[in-house]
Amino acid sequence: MTNVETKLDDKARAEMLEIVARYPEARSALLPMLHLVQSYEGYVTPAGIELCAEVLGITEAEVAAVATFYTMYKRRPVGEYHVGVCTNTLCAVMGGDAIWDEVSEHLGVGHDETTDDGQVSLERVECNAACDYAPVVMVNWEFVDNQTPQSARELVDRLRAGEVVESTRGPRICSWKQAERVLAGFPDGLATDGVAAGPASLTGLELAHEHGWTAPEGGQREIGGSGK
Protein backbone atom coordinates (compact mmCIF):
# COMPACT_ATOMS: atom_id res chain seq x y z
CA MET A 1 0.00 0.00 0.00
CA THR A 2 1.06 3.60 -0.52
CA ASN A 3 3.49 5.11 2.00
CA VAL A 4 1.17 8.06 2.64
CA GLU A 5 -0.13 8.00 6.21
CA THR A 6 -3.49 6.23 6.42
CA LYS A 7 -5.90 5.08 9.09
CA LEU A 8 -6.85 2.02 7.06
CA ASP A 9 -5.46 -0.82 9.17
CA ASP A 10 -5.97 -4.57 9.44
CA LYS A 11 -9.37 -4.00 11.02
CA ALA A 12 -10.47 -1.94 8.01
CA ARG A 13 -9.30 -4.67 5.65
CA ALA A 14 -11.22 -7.30 7.66
CA GLU A 15 -14.36 -5.15 7.55
CA MET A 16 -14.01 -4.77 3.79
CA LEU A 17 -13.86 -8.54 3.46
CA GLU A 18 -16.95 -8.75 5.66
CA ILE A 19 -18.74 -6.39 3.27
CA VAL A 20 -17.62 -8.40 0.24
CA ALA A 21 -19.04 -11.58 1.79
CA ARG A 22 -22.54 -10.04 1.62
CA TYR A 23 -22.60 -10.06 -2.18
CA PRO A 24 -22.66 -12.83 -4.80
CA GLU A 25 -20.29 -10.74 -6.96
CA ALA A 26 -17.37 -9.18 -5.08
CA ARG A 27 -17.23 -5.93 -7.01
CA SER A 28 -20.84 -5.22 -6.03
CA ALA A 29 -19.43 -4.39 -2.60
CA LEU A 30 -17.55 -1.33 -3.87
CA LEU A 31 -20.12 1.31 -2.89
CA PRO A 32 -20.33 0.37 0.80
CA MET A 33 -16.56 -0.19 0.82
CA LEU A 34 -16.05 3.42 -0.25
CA HIS A 35 -18.32 4.55 2.57
CA LEU A 36 -16.17 2.47 4.91
CA VAL A 37 -13.07 4.24 3.61
CA GLN A 38 -14.71 7.58 4.42
CA SER A 39 -15.59 6.36 7.91
CA TYR A 40 -11.87 5.83 8.55
CA GLU A 41 -10.25 8.57 6.50
CA GLY A 42 -12.98 11.19 6.28
CA TYR A 43 -12.93 11.07 2.48
CA VAL A 44 -11.87 8.73 -0.32
CA THR A 45 -8.09 8.84 -0.14
CA PRO A 46 -5.57 7.34 -2.58
CA ALA A 47 -4.85 4.70 0.09
CA GLY A 48 -8.56 3.89 0.23
CA ILE A 49 -8.77 3.49 -3.53
CA GLU A 50 -5.71 1.26 -3.46
CA LEU A 51 -7.08 -0.97 -0.70
CA CYS A 52 -10.51 -1.32 -2.37
CA ALA A 53 -8.84 -2.31 -5.63
CA GLU A 54 -6.60 -4.82 -3.85
CA VAL A 55 -9.45 -6.46 -1.93
CA LEU A 56 -11.74 -6.66 -4.98
CA GLY A 57 -9.06 -7.64 -7.49
CA ILE A 58 -9.82 -4.75 -9.82
CA THR A 59 -7.77 -1.78 -10.97
CA GLU A 60 -7.42 1.47 -9.05
CA ALA A 61 -8.77 3.23 -12.15
CA GLU A 62 -12.01 1.23 -11.87
CA VAL A 63 -12.38 2.20 -8.21
CA ALA A 64 -11.58 5.85 -8.93
CA ALA A 65 -14.16 5.90 -11.74
CA VAL A 66 -16.89 5.03 -9.25
CA ALA A 67 -15.57 7.31 -6.51
CA THR A 68 -15.58 10.31 -8.87
CA PHE A 69 -19.00 9.54 -10.37
CA TYR A 70 -21.09 9.79 -7.18
CA THR A 71 -21.14 13.07 -5.27
CA MET A 72 -21.58 11.23 -1.95
CA TYR A 73 -17.93 10.23 -2.18
CA LYS A 74 -15.59 13.09 -1.34
CA ARG A 75 -12.10 13.47 -2.79
CA ARG A 76 -10.86 15.92 -0.18
CA PRO A 77 -11.46 16.29 3.58
CA VAL A 78 -14.93 17.36 4.70
CA GLY A 79 -16.03 18.69 8.06
CA GLU A 80 -17.15 16.86 11.14
CA TYR A 81 -20.59 17.94 9.94
CA HIS A 82 -21.28 18.02 6.21
CA VAL A 83 -24.14 20.41 5.47
CA GLY A 84 -26.04 20.06 2.20
CA VAL A 85 -28.34 22.92 1.20
CA CYS A 86 -30.91 22.01 -1.42
CA THR A 87 -31.38 24.64 -4.12
CA ASN A 88 -33.39 22.57 -6.58
CA THR A 89 -36.69 23.89 -7.93
CA LEU A 90 -39.11 23.63 -4.99
CA CYS A 91 -36.53 24.35 -2.29
CA ALA A 92 -35.27 27.30 -4.33
CA VAL A 93 -38.79 28.71 -4.68
CA MET A 94 -39.31 28.29 -0.94
CA GLY A 95 -36.05 30.02 -0.03
CA GLY A 96 -33.24 27.56 -0.62
CA ASP A 97 -31.08 30.07 -2.49
CA ALA A 98 -31.46 32.58 0.35
CA ILE A 99 -30.46 29.87 2.85
CA TRP A 100 -27.39 29.02 0.79
CA ASP A 101 -26.32 32.65 0.54
CA GLU A 102 -26.78 33.21 4.28
CA VAL A 103 -24.93 30.08 5.42
CA SER A 104 -22.14 30.40 2.85
CA GLU A 105 -21.46 34.01 3.80
CA HIS A 106 -21.73 33.26 7.53
CA LEU A 107 -19.28 30.35 7.37
CA GLY A 108 -16.99 32.00 4.85
CA VAL A 109 -16.92 28.92 2.62
CA GLY A 110 -18.42 27.96 -0.72
CA HIS A 111 -19.46 24.73 -2.40
CA ASP A 112 -17.37 21.72 -1.33
CA GLU A 113 -15.33 23.81 1.08
CA THR A 114 -14.67 23.35 4.81
CA THR A 115 -14.35 25.87 7.62
CA ASP A 116 -10.86 26.46 9.00
CA ASP A 117 -11.72 24.69 12.26
CA GLY A 118 -12.69 21.55 10.30
CA GLN A 119 -16.13 21.46 11.87
CA VAL A 120 -18.45 22.24 8.96
CA SER A 121 -18.26 21.66 5.22
CA LEU A 122 -20.83 22.98 2.79
CA GLU A 123 -22.37 21.53 -0.35
CA ARG A 124 -24.92 22.96 -2.75
CA VAL A 125 -27.15 19.94 -3.30
CA GLU A 126 -29.17 19.33 -6.46
CA CYS A 127 -31.96 17.62 -4.49
CA ASN A 128 -32.36 16.35 -0.94
CA ALA A 129 -35.42 14.26 -1.94
CA ALA A 130 -37.63 15.90 0.67
CA CYS A 131 -39.77 18.31 -1.34
CA ASP A 132 -42.70 17.98 1.07
CA TYR A 133 -40.65 19.81 3.69
CA ALA A 134 -38.95 22.41 1.50
CA PRO A 135 -36.67 24.18 2.00
CA VAL A 136 -34.55 21.35 3.40
CA VAL A 137 -31.01 21.12 4.70
CA MET A 138 -29.23 17.83 5.37
CA VAL A 139 -26.46 17.30 7.91
CA ASN A 140 -24.50 14.07 7.44
CA TRP A 141 -27.49 12.78 5.44
CA GLU A 142 -30.07 13.52 8.17
CA PHE A 143 -33.02 15.83 7.41
CA VAL A 144 -33.47 19.28 8.92
CA ASP A 145 -36.77 20.43 7.44
CA ASN A 146 -38.59 23.73 6.80
CA GLN A 147 -35.52 25.89 7.18
CA THR A 148 -35.11 29.64 6.95
CA PRO A 149 -31.88 31.61 6.50
CA GLN A 150 -31.88 32.42 10.21
CA SER A 151 -32.63 28.88 11.42
CA ALA A 152 -29.97 27.43 9.09
CA ARG A 153 -27.43 29.92 10.43
CA GLU A 154 -28.32 28.93 13.99
CA LEU A 155 -28.02 25.26 12.98
CA VAL A 156 -24.43 25.55 11.78
CA ASP A 157 -23.51 27.61 14.84
CA ARG A 158 -24.85 24.87 17.11
CA LEU A 159 -22.93 22.23 15.19
CA ARG A 160 -19.70 24.20 15.45
CA ALA A 161 -20.29 24.67 19.17
CA GLY A 162 -20.53 20.91 19.66
CA GLU A 163 -24.16 20.94 20.77
CA VAL A 164 -26.37 17.87 20.39
CA VAL A 165 -28.63 18.51 17.39
CA GLU A 166 -31.71 16.43 16.61
CA SER A 167 -32.75 15.84 13.03
CA THR A 168 -36.35 16.55 12.03
CA ARG A 169 -37.03 12.99 10.90
CA GLY A 170 -34.56 10.51 12.25
CA PRO A 171 -32.04 10.21 15.08
CA ARG A 172 -29.76 12.86 16.52
CA ILE A 173 -27.09 14.05 14.14
CA CYS A 174 -23.86 12.09 14.48
CA SER A 175 -20.43 12.84 13.05
CA TRP A 176 -19.60 12.46 9.37
CA LYS A 177 -17.45 9.40 10.01
CA GLN A 178 -20.12 7.75 12.15
CA ALA A 179 -22.74 8.32 9.44
CA GLU A 180 -20.42 6.87 6.81
CA ARG A 181 -19.91 3.74 8.89
CA VAL A 182 -23.67 3.21 9.00
CA LEU A 183 -23.84 3.60 5.21
CA ALA A 184 -21.10 0.99 4.93
CA GLY A 185 -23.50 -1.45 6.57
CA PHE A 186 -22.44 -1.33 10.22
CA PRO A 187 -25.58 -0.13 12.09
CA ASP A 188 -25.32 2.15 15.12
CA GLY A 189 -28.64 0.97 16.59
CA LEU A 190 -30.28 4.37 16.13
CA ALA A 191 -32.28 3.69 12.96
CA THR A 192 -35.62 3.67 14.80
CA ASP A 193 -34.93 6.77 16.90
CA GLY A 194 -36.84 9.92 16.17
CA VAL A 195 -39.75 10.52 13.81
CA ALA A 196 -39.75 8.24 10.76
CA ALA A 197 -42.26 10.16 8.63
CA GLY A 198 -44.06 13.43 9.18
CA PRO A 199 -47.64 14.42 8.31
CA ALA A 200 -46.75 15.97 4.95
CA SER A 201 -45.14 12.71 3.80
CA LEU A 202 -48.18 10.68 4.83
CA THR A 203 -50.88 12.86 3.21
CA GLY A 204 -50.99 10.82 0.00
CA LEU A 205 -51.32 7.57 1.93
CA GLU A 206 -54.14 9.01 4.04
CA LEU A 207 -56.01 10.18 0.92
CA ALA A 208 -55.64 6.72 -0.62
CA HIS A 209 -57.11 5.09 2.47
CA GLU A 210 -59.92 7.65 2.60
CA HIS A 211 -60.93 7.05 -1.03
CA GLY A 212 -60.15 3.35 -1.19
CA TRP A 213 -57.45 3.84 -3.81
CA THR A 214 -55.07 0.94 -4.41
CA ALA A 215 -52.26 0.21 -6.82
CA PRO A 216 -53.11 -1.90 -9.91
CA GLU A 217 -52.55 -5.62 -9.43
CA GLY A 218 -50.74 -7.96 -11.76
CA GLY A 219 -47.42 -6.18 -12.20
CA GLN A 220 -46.31 -4.37 -15.34
CA ARG A 221 -48.85 -4.22 -18.16
CA GLU A 222 -47.86 -6.03 -21.33
CA ILE A 223 -47.43 -3.92 -24.47
CA GLY A 224 -48.98 -5.36 -27.65
CA GLY A 225 -50.85 -8.60 -28.20
CA SER A 226 -47.76 -10.79 -28.17
CA GLY A 227 -46.45 -9.37 -24.91
CA LYS A 228 -43.14 -8.47 -26.52
Disulfide bonds with the S-S distance in Angstrom:
none
